[in-house]
Structure formats: structure tokens, C-alpha cells
Amino acid sequence: MDKESKSHKQKPLIGITMGDINGIGPEVIIKALENSKITQHLTPIIYGSAKVLSFYRKQLNRDNFNFSPINDLSKPYHRKVNVLNCWEEVVEINPGQDNAIGGQYAFKALEAATNDLKEGKIAALVTAPINKLNIQNDDFKFAGHT
């Protein structure tokens, strides 16, 4: 194994849930990860949707923020921000609006990320903000998720 491949294996995969797609989560994630130096220390895996992230990148005029969509964790891009698509359908995004759709997709990302964390596929998990009221469902009956 060459030195570069070995260093990639040693960098932890850090999961980051997108949070409520209508909330501040995507914006916070973009601003936090737009400095590419972060990928020298870890490999970010955003759980959510590349389409949603692209929408916010355009809204925020953050053309310097780049990411790579992935379908699973078998081959993440270690020098890039990765987005693990937790759904494929097109979702209507309404920034600043509180609605059940935001909660539904926040839950999908949170569920996928916590499963990967339990299975040891990621080293740690960071969660972006959710709306504690609109995420409630039969599988999530908590006052919060932290």
C-alpha cells in the first residue's frame, strides 16, 4: 500500500446529517466545509441529498464549495466532501418554512447516519439542526435528537 492510500485509510469518516431541508442546516454545513483544508484531517460524509445541497450552494453563491455524491460508503472520496444520497426523489425546498416535509427528510438522513454509526461505518456523527416538532413520527418520538 502506498503512503497516500495509507493516509486515506487513517482519516476518520465523519457523518454529518443535513438536518431540516428548509432550515439552516444545509447553509451551516456548506459554510463549515467550504474550506478544503478540513479534508486533510477527516473525510466528511453528508447524509442528505446532493440536489438539496446544490440548491443551497446556488442560493448562497458558494461556487467554491464542491462535493461528490456517493451511493454508499464503500468508496468515499477522501480529499473531498461526500454526500450520501438518502433519497432520490425531487423534494420541494422552502427555506424558512416549517412543514412536515422538512421533518420527513431530516428523519431519513438521521436514520441512515445513525445506522451507519451503529454498524461502525463512520467514526462519529454531527447532526445539523432539526425542527423538533415536524420530525416526530412513529419511529421518532423524542423531544430532540442530541
C-alpha positions as CSV (number, residue, x, y, z in Angstrom):
1,M,0.0,0.0,0.0
2,D,1.5,3.4,-0.9
3,K,1.8,6.2,1.5
4,E,-1.1,8.2,0.1
5,S,-3.5,5.3,0.3
6,K,-2.5,4.5,3.8
7,S,-3.1,8.1,4.9
8,H,-6.6,8.0,3.4
9,K,-7.4,4.8,5.4
10,Q,-6.4,6.5,8.6
11,K,-8.6,9.6,8.2
12,P,-11.9,9.1,10.0
13,L,-15.2,9.2,8.2
14,I,-17.3,11.8,9.9
15,G,-21.0,11.7,9.3
16,I,-23.0,14.9,9.1
17,T,-26.8,14.9,8.9
18,M,-28.3,17.6,6.7
19,G,-31.0,18.5,9.2
20,D,-34.2,20.1,8.2
21,I,-34.0,20.8,4.5
22,N,-35.9,24.1,5.0
23,G,-33.8,25.1,7.9
24,I,-30.3,26.4,8.5
25,G,-28.6,23.0,8.4
26,P,-27.5,23.0,4.7
27,E,-26.2,26.6,5.0
28,V,-24.2,25.8,8.1
29,I,-22.7,22.7,6.5
30,I,-21.7,24.5,3.4
31,K,-20.1,27.3,5.3
32,A,-18.3,24.9,7.7
33,L,-16.9,22.7,4.9
34,E,-16.1,25.1,2.1
35,N,-12.5,25.4,3.3
36,S,-11.0,22.4,1.6
37,K,-8.3,22.1,4.3
38,I,-10.7,20.2,6.5
39,T,-10.4,17.2,4.2
40,Q,-6.7,16.9,5.3
41,H,-7.9,15.7,8.7
42,L,-11.1,13.9,8.0
43,T,-13.4,12.7,5.3
44,P,-16.9,14.4,5.7
45,I,-19.9,12.3,4.7
46,I,-23.1,14.5,4.5
47,Y,-26.2,12.4,4.9
48,G,-29.0,14.0,2.8
49,S,-29.3,14.9,-0.8
50,A,-26.9,16.3,-3.4
51,K,-29.9,18.0,-5.0
52,V,-30.7,19.9,-1.8
53,L,-27.1,20.8,-1.2
54,S,-26.8,22.1,-4.8
55,F,-29.9,24.2,-4.3
56,Y,-28.4,25.9,-1.2
57,R,-24.9,26.3,-2.8
58,K,-26.6,28.2,-5.6
59,Q,-28.8,30.3,-3.2
60,L,-25.7,31.2,-1.2
61,N,-23.5,31.9,-4.2
62,R,-20.9,29.5,-2.8
63,D,-19.5,28.2,-6.1
64,N,-16.2,27.3,-4.4
65,F,-18.0,24.7,-2.3
66,N,-17.6,21.4,-4.0
67,F,-18.8,17.9,-3.1
68,S,-19.0,14.4,-4.6
69,P,-22.2,12.4,-4.5
70,I,-21.8,8.8,-3.4
71,N,-24.3,5.9,-3.2
72,D,-22.6,4.0,-0.3
73,L,-19.6,4.2,2.0
74,S,-17.5,1.6,0.2
75,K,-15.5,4.2,-1.8
76,P,-15.7,7.7,-0.4
77,Y,-13.6,10.4,-1.9
78,H,-11.0,11.1,0.8
79,R,-9.9,14.5,-0.4
80,K,-13.5,15.8,-0.9
81,V,-16.7,16.4,0.8
82,N,-19.0,13.5,0.1
83,V,-22.8,13.5,0.0
84,L,-24.5,10.2,0.7
85,N,-27.9,10.4,-1.0
86,C,-30.5,9.2,1.4
87,W,-33.3,9.7,-1.1
88,E,-33.6,10.1,-4.9
89,E,-36.9,11.8,-5.3
90,V,-37.1,15.5,-6.0
91,V,-38.2,17.4,-2.9
92,E,-39.7,20.8,-2.7
93,I,-37.4,23.1,-0.7
94,N,-39.0,26.1,1.1
95,P,-36.3,27.8,3.0
96,G,-37.5,29.2,6.4
97,Q,-40.8,27.3,6.2
98,D,-41.8,24.9,8.9
99,N,-43.5,21.9,7.3
100,A,-43.7,18.1,7.6
101,I,-41.6,17.6,4.5
102,G,-38.6,19.1,6.2
103,G,-39.1,16.8,9.2
104,Q,-39.6,13.7,7.0
105,Y,-36.3,14.2,5.1
106,A,-34.4,15.2,8.2
107,F,-35.5,11.9,9.7
108,K,-34.4,9.9,6.6
109,A,-30.9,11.4,6.9
110,L,-30.7,10.9,10.7
111,E,-31.9,7.3,10.4
112,A,-29.3,6.4,7.7
113,A,-26.5,8.1,9.6
114,T,-27.3,6.5,13.0
115,N,-27.5,3.1,11.3
116,D,-24.0,3.6,9.8
117,L,-22.7,4.8,13.1
118,K,-24.1,1.7,15.0
119,E,-22.5,-0.5,12.3
120,G,-19.1,1.2,12.7
121,K,-19.1,2.5,9.1
122,I,-18.4,6.1,10.4
123,A,-16.3,7.2,13.3
124,A,-18.6,10.0,14.6
125,L,-21.8,11.8,13.8
126,V,-22.5,15.5,13.7
127,T,-26.2,16.5,13.4
128,A,-27.4,19.7,11.8
129,P,-30.4,21.4,13.3
130,I,-33.9,19.9,13.0
131,N,-37.3,21.2,13.9
132,K,-38.2,19.1,17.0
133,L,-41.9,19.3,16.2
134,N,-42.0,18.4,12.5
135,I,-39.7,15.4,12.8
136,Q,-42.0,13.5,15.1
137,N,-43.3,10.2,13.6
138,D,-44.0,6.6,14.7
139,D,-40.2,5.8,14.7
140,F,-39.1,9.1,16.3
141,K,-40.9,10.2,19.4
142,F,-38.3,12.3,21.2
143,A,-38.1,15.9,22.3
144,G,-34.8,16.2,20.4
145,H,-32.1,14.2,18.8
146,T,-28.9,15.0,20.7
